[in-house]
Amino acid sequence: MRLGRASAPLYRNILPLCSVTSNNVTRSLSTSTSSTLTLGIRREDPSRIWERRVPLIPEAVQSLISEEGIRVLIQPCSRRVFPTEEYLKVGAQVSESLEEANIVIGIKETPLKELLTSPVNGRSRTHIMFSHTAKGQLYNMPLLSRFTNSTARLVDYELLTNTDGKRVVAFGWYAGAAGVPEALSALALEHLHRGVSSPFLLLPRPYNHRGLEDLRKSLRDIGSIIKEFGTPPATGPYIIALTGNGNVSQGALNLLHELPLKHMPAKDLKALATNPDTPRSVVYLVHVKPEDYLIDVRGRPYDRSTYYSKPELFNSLFYERVAPYISLLINGAGWKPGFPRLMSNLQLANAQQIARRISPFRFTSIADISCDIEGGLEFVSKAATISEPFFTARPANHPEDLPGIQVMSVDILPSEIPLDSSRHFSTKLLPYLRSFIRKEGGRKLESHDLENLDAFKRGTMVENGKLEPPHAWLKDQLTVIRTPSEAVVTTSADPASPSGTIRKKRVLLLGSGMVAKPAVDYIASRKDIDLVIASNNLTEGRALAKSHDNVSAALLDIADTSALNAIIEQADLVISLLPMPLHADVAKHCIAHRKHMVTASYISPQMKELHQNAQDADVLLLNEIGLDPGIDHCSAVDLCERIGSQGREITSFISTCGGLPVPEDSNVPLAYKFSWSPRGVLTAALNGAKYRLGGKNVEIAPGGILSSGFRDFPLVPGLALECLPNRDSLSYGPIYGLNAVDKLESMFRGTLRYKGFSSMMQCFLSSGVLDATALLNLNSQGGWYSFLSQALSKACGRPVKNSSGDIIAVLRDRGVSEEKLGEFLEAAEWLSMTKPSKSVSDTQLDLSLPSVPPEPTPALDLFARLLVHKLRYLPGEKDSVILSHEIISRPLNPSSSSTSTTDNTDASSDMMQQQIHTSTLIVRQSDSFSSSTAMAVTVSLPLAIAALRVLDGHVQIRGVVGPTASSEIYRPVLKELEELGVVMKEETKWRTGTNRGLAHRMMVGSGH
C-alpha cells in the first residue's frame, strides 16, 4: 500500500525523534536567508492525543519547496500519521521554534502560549487553522483577541469558500465515513448491554485500520455475515435512518453501501419495523428527506424555498414519523437557530414512548456525526472523544420511566482515518496555499491564482489588527476577554500606581431580559467598571449596552458549560438575572473560580446545598435582593429593628407586595400584565401556603391558594385589590427577628392582585391549562385555537370537541360556576385559546400569535408562552409596584395603669398601648423613565446596589445568604434606594377599637 512518497511501515509515525540529529537541524537552518519565504508546519496541541492529521502531506511540501522556492520548517512530533523523517526527505527542516515562519499552518487552533504574532523580517505573519472563533465561541475569544491586538493575519479553513459560498477545504466527507463504523460499533455494544450479540461486535474501530480501503473491507465482511445468517431475531431488522445531504452525509452513505443495503422510503417504516416477517438478511436504510418529517403549520405541502425563508412556519415530526421505528439514527444534517430542531428533549421522550411499544431494540442509539451541541438534536449535550466515543443522554425532566439514549458524538471523526483524510485535505488546500505564497513572494499571478486569492480573502478573519467586515460583529465578543492590562482607567489619586492607572473591575451580568436596564445604567455610571452583558439574545444585550462606553454584550448559551466557565473566570463579580433553576449551576462555576455572585431569586434547595462549599472558597452567594424577595426583606427587618430599639415588641406582622398594571391599563383578562416571567406567576398559583391570622395558624394545601385568598383586601383607598397568601409566612418570623410565631397575633405575607384575578385563574386551573405534566401537541388539532379543548381533554380523560357547546358542558362538570362561565369563555377567546365565536376568515385570525411549539409541550408552558405575548405591556402602557408592611407593637414593659378614665378590660388596656406602624412603597412607571418599568426599577436597582457593595469589599459575610443576614447589606441598599427616589413612606398610629389593624379587616372581609 502506497502511504507516502515511498512505501514505508504502517507505524512510521512512531519513529524516534533521535533519528533527526541536532547537527542536521542546525546545518539546515543555517542556509536560510532573510528574503526567503518560510512556511512553518505546527505541531498540534499535545493535549489532543488523537489529532494525527496533517495539513500538508510530504508530496505537497516537496512541491512547494521545488516549485515555489520556499523554505519549510516543521516542528517535531511522533504522533503525526506522516513521520517527521518523511518531511526531511523532501527538503523540510526540523525546528522546535517557528519564529522564522512567515506562514504557520496546522489543523486545530494554536494554544495561546505557542501563538506567534510578531512580524517576520518586516512582513506580517499569517496563521492558517480551524480557529473555532467565527461563531463567537467564547472559549476561543482570547485567541481572536491576540490577532486583533497584533499585525498577524488569521485565515480559517472553515471560511475558505468558492463564489457560491461552498467550502473548498474540509474534512466533512471523512467525518461521515468514520462515523459509520463508530455508530455501528456503539450500536453493537448497546445491544450487548441488552443481552444480544450483534454481527457488528466484530467490526474494528476506524483507527484500527490501515486506511479507508481496509475499513471498507471490514464492512463488507460484516455484510457477508448478515447476508448468510441475518441480524439477530431479538433485534428484528436493522433499520438505519440517515439525515442530511452534504459532504458528511455523503461520506456516511458511501461507507454504508459496503453493507447489504436495501433503501426504503420513510412512509414504509412503521410496516417494516412492526412486521414480524420482515427479512433480516439485509440492512434497511432510510435516507430521510426534509419533506418526510417537516410540516407547514398552515397545512400546506413542504416547500424548500418557504422553509429557508420562513422556518418558523415549520415543525419537525421526526419523533413520531421516523425515530420510533429505527435501530440507529445517523445524523448528518446541520442546524441553525431559528429553524426547527430535528428532535427536541420533549420529542425524544415521545419517540421513546412510541418505540418501546414496538420493541426494546427500537430507537436505542444515535450517531450525531454533525456534532452540533444542543443543536438539531437538543439532547446532544457534549462532544464525545475517540477514547470514550459515546455517552448516555438524559435531558433534565426526562420521564423517570424512560431510559436515556446512547449518543455517539465524536467531534474529530476524520482523525480516526488520518492517512486518507490528510491526503484529501492537503490536495484541496494546496492550490490556495500555493497562490497565497506566490502573492507573498511577489511572483507573477495567473488568473486561477486570483480566483484562489479571492477565496483566501474570504477565509481571512483578521488582518493588520482589524476584523474583516463579515466578522466585525465579533468586536463585542472581544471586550469580554480583554486582559487585565488592557482594561484600565486613569486616575490621579492612586499614588501606589506608578503608571497612574488601575485595573478596571469587571462585572458579568447574565441575562438581558425585562428588568435588566436599570441595573445596567446604574452599574455603568461607575467608570472604573467594565460591565459585560452575556445573553442568548445578542440584540437585547447590544440595545442595553449601546449608550455606555464601558458596557459590552456577548452571545452566551448558558448550556455551553465551557463558554460559561470561561466568561465567569474573567469576571470579578457575577450578577444573574437568569431563571432561578439555573442559579445553582452558575454558582458552582463561581465557587470554582472564587467569584462572588448576586441574584434576585429565592434561595432554592440546590443553592442552599452550596453554602459550605461557598464558605470554604471564601465566596459570597447573595440571593433574594430584588423586590419580592429583596426590598420587602430589607425594609421589614430595618423597621422591626427600629421598633425594637424603642423598647417595644412586635405582636403582629403583615406584609403584602404586587406588581400591577396601572388601573387604566388593566382592562384585560386577569386584570394583569407581565413585566416578569409568566411562568413564575402561574406556578405560584399552584403553591400551598402557611400563615397566622388572629391567633390561629392556617395551612393551605398546594393548589388551594386561589380559592383561599382574600377577595376584598382593604389596603389602598380607591384600588379594588385582593391578596393571595405567599408561601410559608411562618418561616420568616426568625428571619425578621420576631418572637416565637405562636406568640404572635398574626404573621402573614401576601401577593397583591386586582379583584377578579384569583377567580379567573381558578377557572384556568379547572380547565387544565396550569397542568405542568399534561403534554399537548397543538399542531395536530388546530394550533392555539385548540388549546382550551385539548387541555380539557387531558384534564377529564376524554376527547372534548373544539366547540362552545362541548367546552361549556365540560367546564360546568369541572365546577366552573354559571356566574364565571361567560366571563371565562370571553377571556379564553380573547387569548386565542378557542375558535372565535363569530365566523371569521383565515386572514382575520390573530397572525401575531407566537409560534406553536413543534413538540408536545406541558400545558403550563404553553399558557405561559401565550400570556407573555397576549398580556404584554404595549407601547405607552405602564405598570406599578405596591409594597406594604403593617406591624403592630406594644411596650416590652406595659404600663400597669390605663391612660383611659373609664374601666377597661386587660385586653382593651393592652390595645390602647399598642401602635400600628405602616411602611408603604408605591412606584408607578413614570413618563420620564418610560423605558424602565416600575418592576424593573424595583427588582434590578437593589440588585445592582448590593452587587457594587460586594464588589467594593464592603460585605464580609460568606456562603449562601439573603440580604437580612447582615446589616452591611440591607441598610446601605435602603439608603441608596431612598436617594434614588425609591422611598418607603412610614406612619405610626395608636391602635384603637375602630382601628384594630389590617388583620382584623381581613378576617371580617373573609368571614373568619
N, C-alpha and C positions, 0 to 999 in steps of 0.2 A: 504494500500500500504506500503510495507516494504522499508523505506527510509534509514535506518541506522542499527545500531546494534539492535535496538528495534523500535517498532512503536512510532512515535512522530508526533506532529503537523507539518503541512506543513511549517509554518514560524518559524521553530526552530532557524533559523539564526538571528532572531531579539531579542532573549532573552537578557535581560540587563546584562552587564558585572558584575554588582554588585552581581550576583548570584555566582561569583567566588570570594571568600573573600581573602583579602590580607593575613590573617593568614594562610589559606590553602596553598597559594603560598609559603610563607616563610617556612612553615613546610616541604613542599615537596622538596624545593630546598636544604634544609639543609642536606638531606640524601645522596647527591651525593658525590662521591669520585673522586680524580684526575685520577684514572685508568679507570673509566667508559667512554665508548664511548658515546658521546652525539650528538643526531640529533636535529636540530632546524627547525621548520616549520615557514617560514617567513610570515608576513602579507603583502599582496600585496600593491603596491603603492596606497595610498589613492586617488590619482588623477584619478585612473582608476575605476570610480564608478560602472561600470558593471562587473568588474572582481570578480566573486563569486566562481570560481573554486578552487579546492584544488589539490595538487599533490598526497596526500595520504589521503584516507578516514579513519575513525576511526578504522574499522576492520583491515586495514593494519598496523596501528600504534600498535594496540593490539598485532598483530602477531610479530612484530619486538621487542616489549618490552618483551614478554613472551618467544619467541624462541631464540632471539639473545642477550638478556640481556642488551640491550642498554637503555639509558635514552633519553626521548623525551621532548623537550621544544617546546611550541607553543605560538606565540605572540597572544594576544587577538585581536579579530576582530568580529564585529557584522554583517559583510556583507557576510561572508562565507556561502555557502549553507549548510554546516555542522556546527552547533553551537559549540563554544569552549567547552561548557559543555559536549558534547559527547566525546571529546578527553580526558577530565578529567576522565570520567567514565572508560576509557580503560587504564588509568595509565599515561597519559601525564601530564606535569606540565606547568602551565601558567607562562610566563615570558615576561616582556617588552623587556628585553635585551637577545640577543642570543650570548653574549660574550663567554659563555662556550661551544657553539656548535662546535663540530669538523666538522660536515657536516650541511650545511644550504641549504634547498630546498624551492623553490617557483615555481610559474608559469612563470610570466614575469620577465624581468630584474630588478635587485635591484637598487633603487635610489642611486646615488653616496654617498649622505650624510649618508646612512644607511649601506653602504658596509663595512663589517668587513674582513680584510685581514691578521691580525696578527695571528701567530701560537697559538695553544691551548695546554698547557702543553707539549710543545716541538714538537707537531705534526702540520704539515701544515693543514690549514683549507681548506675544499672543498666546493665549491658552485655549485649547480646544478640548471639550469634555461634555459629558452629560452632567450639567451643573445642578439640576433639580432646583432651579430658582425661578423659572419663567412663570410659574403659577403662584408665586409669592410664598413659597414654602418657608415658614418662619424659621425652621431649624437651620436653613441654609442662607438666611439673610446676612449673617456675618461674613460669609464668603462673598456675596454680591457686594457688600459694603466695602470690602478690601479693593475690589476693582473700581468702584466709583470714587475711591479716595486715592487713586493712582493713575498712571498713564497706560496701564496694561489693558489689552483688549480681551474680551471674553466672547468666545464663539461656542454655541451649544449645538451639538449634533441634532437634538430634537427639533431645532428650528431651521435646519437646512432643508429647504423645500424648493420645488420647481415652481413655475409660474402658475400652475393650477393649485398650489397650496399643498401638494402631496410631498411627504417626506422622502428624501432621496438617500438617506443614510440611516439604517435602522436594523435592529435585531429581531423585529416582531415575528417574522416567519419562523425563526428558530425557537422563539418562546412557545409558539403553538406546537412545533414539532416535539420539543422536550416535554411540553405539558401533557401530551397524550400518555406516554408511558408512566409519568408520575401519577396522573389521575387514575390509571388502571391499577397501578401498584397500591395506591391508597384505598381504592375500592376493594381490592382483594383482602387487605388487612381488615377493613370494616366487616366484610363477610366472614372472615375468620373469627372475629370477635363475636359474631352472631352464630357461630357454630358450623360454618360451611366453608369447605376448601374450594378455592376458585382456581381455574387454569392460570390466571394472571399472577398467582403467587410465584410462578416460575419465571416471571419477567424481570430480568435485571434492571436496575435503575439506569437512567440515561448515562450518568457519568461512569458507569461500569463498562461502557462500550468504547471501542477504539474510535468510532466515528459514526456518522449518520447511517452509512450502509449496514454496518453491524447491527445498529438499532432496528433498522427495517427487517433484517433477517430474524431477529428475536421476535418481533411481532408476527412475522409470517409463521414461525414455529408454533407460537401460541395459537394462531389461527388454524393451523393443521389439527391441533388437539381438539379445538372446538368443532371443527367440521367432522371429525371422526367420532368424538364422544359426546358432543353437545355441552351446553352450560349446565350447571348443577340443577337438578329438578327442584330443589328447595327454593332457589332464587328465581326460578322461572326464566323467561327470555331476558337476555341482556339488552336493554334499550338505552341508547345514549342520545342525549339532546345536545346539539351544538348551536351556539348563538354567534352572530356576527358574520361579516363578510370581508373583513380587512385582512391584512397580512397575517395577523395572529391566527385567525380562524382558518385561513388557507393553509397555514403550516400544520395545524391540527388535522384538517381534513385530509391533507396529503399523507400523513402517517396513519390515519385511521383506515385508509384504503389498503393497507397491508393486511388487514383483518378480513375475514369473510363477511363483508358488509352487505346489508340489504337496506336500501333507502326507503323510508316510509314517510307519508305526509302526516302532519300533526293531527289532522282530523281523525286519523285511524288509531291514535294512541290508546284510547280507552279500550277499544275492542282488542287491540294487540296485547295489552297488559292483563286483561281480565279473562281472556280465552285460555282455558287450560290446555287446549290442543295446539297452541302456537308453537311452531318448530323452534328448537333450541340449538340447531346446528349452525346458526349464523348469528352475527351481532347486528342488531337493528339500529339504524342511525336516522334520526330526525334532524335535518338541518333547518332549524326553526327560522321562519321569516317573520318580519315585523307584523304583517297582516294576520299571522296566526294567533297573535295574543294581544295586539293593541286594538282598542276600540275607541271610536269617536263618541264622546259622551252625548252628542246630539243625535246619535243613531245612524250616522252616515257611514258609508264604507271607508276603510282606511285609505288615506291619500298621502303619499310621501311628502309632497310639497307642503301640504297643510300641516303635517306633523312637524316638519322642521321650522315652519314659520309660526305655528301656534301650538307648541307642545302641551300647553296647559289644557287643551281640549281633549287630551287622550289619557287613557288609563290602561294599565297593564293587567291582563287576566292570565298571565303566565302561571300563576299559582294554582289556578283551577283547570286550565286547558292543557297544560303540558307537565308541570312538575310532578303531580301525584302518580304519574304512570311510568316514570322513567327509573332506570337504575342509577344513572350518572348524568349530571349536568356538567358540560364543559362550556364555560362562559368566556367567549372571546369578544363580546360586544363592549364598546366603550360607553361612557355615560357622562353627561354634563348636568350641573344643577339647573333646575327648571324643567327638565324632561322627566317623564315618569320612570321610576326605577323598574328594573326587571322584576324584582321582588323586594318588598319591604319586610320589616321584622314581623309585623302582624300577618302579612301574607305567608311568610314562612310557616307560622303556626297553622294557618288554614290549610296549606298544602300538605303538611304532615298529617293533619287530622283526616284528610281525604285519603292519603296514601296508605295509612295504616289499616283502613277498612279493606284495602285490596290485598296487601301482603306486607310483612315486616321487612321485606327486601326492596320495597319501592321507595325511591327518593331518600336515600341514606347518605349520599356523597356528592360533593360539589368540587369541581376544579375551576377556580376563578383565575384563568390564565391572564386576564386583563389586570388582575390585582389592583383594582380600583377601590381603595379602602373606604368603606361605608358609602360606596357609590351605587352602581346598578344593583348590587346585592347589599342591602343596607347592613346585614348582619355580619358581613366580612369585616371584622374589626381590626385586623392586623395582617401584616405580611408574614408568611412563614419563612423558614430557612431551608436550605438544602439538607442540613443536618437534621432538622425536625420539620418535614415538609407539610405536615397538616396539623390541625387542631380542631377541637370541638367548639363550634359556635353556638352560643346560647344567649340570645339577647335578654336584656332586662325585661322583667314582666312576662317572660315566656311561660306558657302554661306548665304547671308542675307535672302534669301527667304526660307531657311530651318530652322526648329526649332532645338533646342538641343535635346538630348535624355536622358531619365531618366536612371540613373545608381544606382543600389543598390550595395554598395561595403563595407559592414561592415567587418572589419578585425578581429573581435573576436566573430564570429558567435557561436562557441561552448559555449561561456559564456551565451547564451540565453537558453541553456538546461544544466545548470551546474551540476545537480544531476547525470544524466546519463553519461555525458562526463567525470566527475571526477571519477566515478566508473570505467569506461573503462580505463582511463589514469592510475589510481592507480594500477589496475590489471596488466597492461602492464609493468609499471615501477618497481613494487615490486621485481621481481626476480633479476633484475640487481642491484638494490639498496641493496638487501639482500647479494648478493655475494660481493659487494664492502665493506659492513660493516664487513663481515666475514674476508676479507683480512686485513682491517684496524685494526681489533681486534685480529689478529693473530690466527684465528680459522683455523681448518682443511678445506681444499678446495676440493670439488668434481669436477668431470670432467665438469659438467654443469656450475659450478662456474667459471672455467677457460674460458669457452666459453663466459659467461656473462661479465667477466672482459676484454676480448678482445674487446667486443662491447663498454665497458666503456672507454677503452683506445682510441678507435676510436672517441668517443664523447668528449675526452679531448682536449681543445684548448690551455690551458696554464698550465704548471706545473713548480714549482720552478723558476718562473720568466721568463721562456722561452716559446715561441710559439712552439707548436708541429710542426714537419716538414710539414704536409699538409697545415699549416696556416702561415708558415714563411713569405710568401709574404706580410702579413699584417704589417710587420715591417715598411714598407714605410708609411703606413697609420698612424702609431702611432706617427711618427715625427710631423704630422700635429697638434696633440693635446698636445704636450709637454707643461707642465705647466711652467709659468714664472720662477719658482725656479729651474727648470731643464735646461732651456735654458740660459746659462750664457757664458760669455767669460772672461778670466782672463785679468787683467790689473794692471799695477803698477802705473799708472798715475791718479788714481782716489782716492784721499785721503778721499773722502766722503764715500767711501765704506769700512767699517771695515773689510769685508771678502776678499777684493781685487778682487771682481767680480762685474760685472754689468750685467743686463739682456740684452740678445741679442734681437735686434729688429726683428720682423717677417714681411716679405713681402709675400703677396699672389699673385701669377701670375695665372690668369685664362686663360687657353689656352696653347697649346703646338705645334702650327702649324708651317707654313713655315718660319715665321720671328722671332721665339722666341729665337733662340740660342744666338745671340749677346747680347740680354738683360740679359739672364741667366748668361752668362760668366761675363758680366760687374758687375752685382749686386753681384755675388758670390765672386768677388775679395775682397769684404768687409767682413772680418771675424767676424765683430760684428753684422752680419745679418744672420738670417736663412731664406732661400727662399723656399717656398712651391709652387710647380707647380701642380695645380689642373686641371685635364683634363679628358675628356671622353675616351681618348686613353692613357692608363697607360703605354703601351710600349713606345710611344713617350716621355711621361714625364720622364720615367726612363732613356731613352737614353740621354736626356738633362741633367739629374741630375748626371749621373754616374761618371763624372770626378771631382765632387765637394763634399767635405765633409759636407758643410753647405747647401746643396740643396737636397730636397726630392720630391718625386712625390706622388700624391694622386689621386685616382679614384673619379671623380665627375660627376654626371649627373646634368647639370645646371638646369634641370627642377625639380630636387628634392629640393624644397624650404627649407625644414628642414635642409638638409645637407649643402646647400649653406649658409643659415643663420648661422649655427654653425661654418663653416670654416672662414667666414668673421669676426665673433665675436672675433675669436682668433688671428686675424691679426692686425698689426699696420698700414698697408697700403695695398691697393688693386690695382693691375695693371690688366687691362682687355684687352686681345687680342681677345676677342670673337667678333662675328659679331655685327655690330652696333645696330641692333634691340634689342639685349639682354642687352645693357648697362644700359638702364633706370631701368630695374628690379634689376640689380646688385646694381645700385646707391641707390635705395630705402633701401636695406639692409645696405649699407654703412652709409647712413644718420641715420638709426635706431640705429646703434652701434657707431656712431660718428667716422667713419674711412674715411680717405681721399682716393680718387680714381683717377687713371690716365689712360687715353685711348689715342689711336692714331686716333680715328674716328672723323668725323664731328659731330658737336653738332646737335642732332636730335630735332625736336619739343618736343618729350616726355622728353628728357633730359633737355631742356630749361625750361620746366614747374617746374622742381625741384629746380630752382635757390633759391627761397626764403626759401624753407624748408632746403636746404643745409646751407644757411647763418644762419638761426635760430639755426641750430645744430652745428655751428662753423666747418663746413666741406667744404673742397675744392674738387670739381669735375672737374679736369683738363682734357680737351679734346684737340684734334687736335694737338698732339705733336708727330707726326711721320715724314714722308717725305712730302707728299702732301695729307692732310694738316700737317704742322709741320715745317720742316726746311724752306720750302718756306715762311711761315708766318714770322718766326723769322728773317731770313736773309733779307726779304723785309723791315720789319719795322726798323731793325737796319740800313740798308743802307739809307732809307728815312730820318731817324733822323739825320744821319751824314751829309747828303746833306743839310738838313735844317739848321744845325748848322753852315754851311759855308755861310749863308746869301742867300741861293738860294731856289727857289720854284720849285716844280715839275709840269711839264706840260704834261707828258706822262708816263704811266706805263704799261709795257708788261711783263708778267711772264709766262713761259712755263715749263712743267715738264713731264717726262715719264720714265717708266721702260721698258727696251727693251732687247731682246737677243742681244749678241754681233753679229755684221754683219755675221760672218762666221757660226753662229748657227741659222740664221733667215730664212733659206730656207724651210719654211713650210707655209701652208695656213694661211693667215692673217699676215704673217711675224712677228709672235708674239708667245711668250710662257708665261706660267703662273708661277710666283713665289708668287702669291697672289690669292685671291678668284676670280674665273672666273665670278661669278655672278655679282660682283661689276662692272667689266669691261663691261659686257653685258647690265646691266641696265643703265649704264652711257650713252650708245649709244641711249637710249630712252629718255634721258633728253632734256629739252629745254635749252636755253642759252640767256644771255643778255651781251652785251659788247658795247664799244665805240671805234670807229676807224676813224681817220682822221676827227674828229669833228662831227661825226654822230653816233647816237645811233642805235644799231642793236638788234632786238629781234627775236629769232628763236623758233618756236613752238616745244613742246615736240615731239620727234621722227624725228626732222628735222636736227639735227647737222651733221649726216653722209653725207648729201648732201650739207651742208653749210660750210664745213671745208676748210682749206687752203691746197690744194693738193700739193703745192710745197713750202715748208717752209725753207727759206734760213738761217738756224741758225748755223749749224756746217759744215764747209767745208768738203766735202768728204762723207757726210751722206745724203742719199735721205730720207728726213723727210716730214711728213705732220703734221698738227696741227688742233685739234678739239676744239672749244670753250668749256670752262669748267664752267658749271652752270651760276650763276649770278655774273659776274665780277664786276658790278657796285656797289654791296653791300660792296665790300672790300675797296672802297675809304675811308670811315670814319675809318675803322679798321687800315688802314695803315697811317692815319693822313694826307691824301691828301686834296687838295682843293675840292670844290664842283665839282662833276663829270661833270656837264655840262660846266665847265670851262676848263676841261682837253682836250687835243688833242686826247688822246687815253687812254682807261682803258680796259685791256684785260688779261684774264688768260686762258691758253690753255693746252691741253694734247697732248703730242708728240707720234707719231707712225711712223713706216716706211711707205713709199709711197705704196699705194695699199690697206692699211688696211680698210679705210673707204668705198672704192668702193666695196670691197669684203664683208664687214659687211653689206652694203646696200643690197647686193644680199641675204644674210641670212635673213635680215629684210623682204624683199619682199617675201621670201619663207615661212614665218610664224614661224620660229624656235625661234624668240625672243618674241613670244606672251606669256605673263605670265598668261593668262586666259584660253588658249586652252588646255584642258586636253587630253592627248594622252595615249593610252594603247598599248605600243609597243609589248607586249607579244602576243596579239591576231593577229598580222599581220606579224610577222617575225623578231621581235627584232630590234636591232639598224639599220639593213639594210633596214628597212621600215620607218625610221624616216622622211626622206625628203618627201616621198609620203604622209605620214599621216599628216605632218604639212601643206603641200599644200592642202590636202583635207579639213582641218579645215579652212584654210585661204580663199579658194574660194567657200566653201559651197557645194562641190560635191565630189564624190569619184574620187581619182586620182590613177590610176594603178601604181604599182611599176615597171615601165618600162621606159627606157630612152626616148622613143617617147612621151609618155603621159606627163612625167615630163618636157621635153623641151617645149612642146606646152603650158603648163600652165605657166611656167616661162616667156615665151615670152608675154603671155597675161598680166602678172603681172609686166611688164615693165623692165625685165632684158634684157639689150642690147645684140646684137649679139657679140659685142666685148668682153663682160664679160662672156657670156654664157658658152663657152668651159672651161674657167678657173674656173668658179664656179662649174661646174659638176665634173671637175677633183678634186677640193678641197673637194667636198661632198663625192666623192668616197674614197679619201684618209682618210677622217674622219670616214669612215664606215657608212655613212648615206644613202647610196644607194647600190644596188646589184653591185658586181664587173662587170665591162664592159666585162671582159673575163670570160669564163666559168671556174669555179674552184670547186673542191670538198669540202665537209664539213671540211676535215682535213686541207685545205689550208686557210680557213677563219681565221680572226684575233680572236683567242680564248682568247687573253689577255684583251679583252674589259671589261669594268666594268659591273657588273650585271645590268640587266634591272629592274627598279623598278616594284614591283608586282602590283601596283595600278595605275589608271590613274593619270598622273603627268603633270604639266604645261610644255609646250614645252620649255620655257626658262630654267627651272630647268634641263630638260633632256639635253639640249645643254650644260649647264654649267658642268654637270656630265661627259659628253663625252669629252669636251675640257680639263678638268683638267687631264684627262688620256692621250688623244692623243697629246696634246700640252704641256706636262710636260717637264721639263728640264731633259735630260738624263745624265747619268754619264759622266763627262768631259765637259759638256756644261756649258756656263757661261752667266751671264746677266750683264746689265749695267743700270745706272741711269743717266739721264741728267736733270739738273735743271738750268734755266737761267732767270735772270731778266735784262730788259733793261729799264732804267729810263732816261728821258730827263728833264733837269733842266735849269733854267735861273736865272739871278740875281733878287733878290727882288726889287732892285732899279737899273734898267738897265741904262747903260751909255747913255747919250744923243748924244754923238758923236760916230761915227763909227770908227772902227780900220782900215777900208779899205780906200784906197786912191781914190777909184772910187765912183761915185754916186750910192747909193743903195736905194731901196725902204725901207720903215719902216720894212716890213716883212723880207727882206734879212738881214737888220741890226740886227734885233732881233735874227735871226737864228745864226748869227755869234757870239752871246754871249751865245748861248746855248751849253750845254755839254751833251754828251751821256755817261751814266755810265752803265757798264755791270758787272754783277756778275754771275759767272758760276761755277757749280759743276758738274763734270763728274766722276763717280765712276764705275769702272769696276771690276767685281769679279776677285780677284787675285788668282794666283796659290797657294800662301802660306795660303790663307784663303778660300780655295775652298768649305769648308763645310758650309760657310755662303754666301748667295747670296748678291749682291750689294743692292738689295731691302731690304733684312733682316737687313743689316747693317744700312741703312739709315732710316728705319722705327723704329727699336727697340732700337737703341742706344740713339737717343734723348728722347725716351720714358723712358728708364732706367735712364738717367742722370737727367731728370726732376723729376722722382719719388724719387730718392735719395735726391734731393734738398728739396722736400716736406717732406720726412721722417725726415730729419735732422733739420727741423724747419726753413729753410731759406726762405720760401714762406708764406707770411702772408695773402694774399688775400683769400677770401672765396666765395662760391657759384659755379655756373656753368660758367666756363670761358675757353677761349683759351689761348695759350701761350703769345699772344701780349697784354693781359690785364695788365701785369706788367713786367717791365724790370728785376725784380728779378727772372723771369723765363727765358726769351729768351736770355738775354746776357750771363749768365753762361752756358747755353746749347750750344750756338755757340762757346764759348771759349773752352769748354771741347771737343767738336767735332773737333775743329781745332787741339788740342793737340793729338787727336786720329787719325789724318790724313784725316779727312773729312773736306776739306777746300774749301770755296768759293773763286775763283780767280777773282779779281776785276780789272777793267781797265776804264779809263776815256779818252774820246777824244772830240775834238770840233766838233760840228755839222756843216756840210758844205753842199754845193749844191750837191756834189757827194756822201756824206754820210749823208743822211737825217734820217736814223734810220730804225729799223725793220718794223715799221708801214707802212712806205712808200713802202718798198719792198713787204709787204703783200698785199697792195692794188694793186700794179702793177701786182703782180703774179696772183691775183684772178680776175683781171679785174674791180676792184672798181674804 
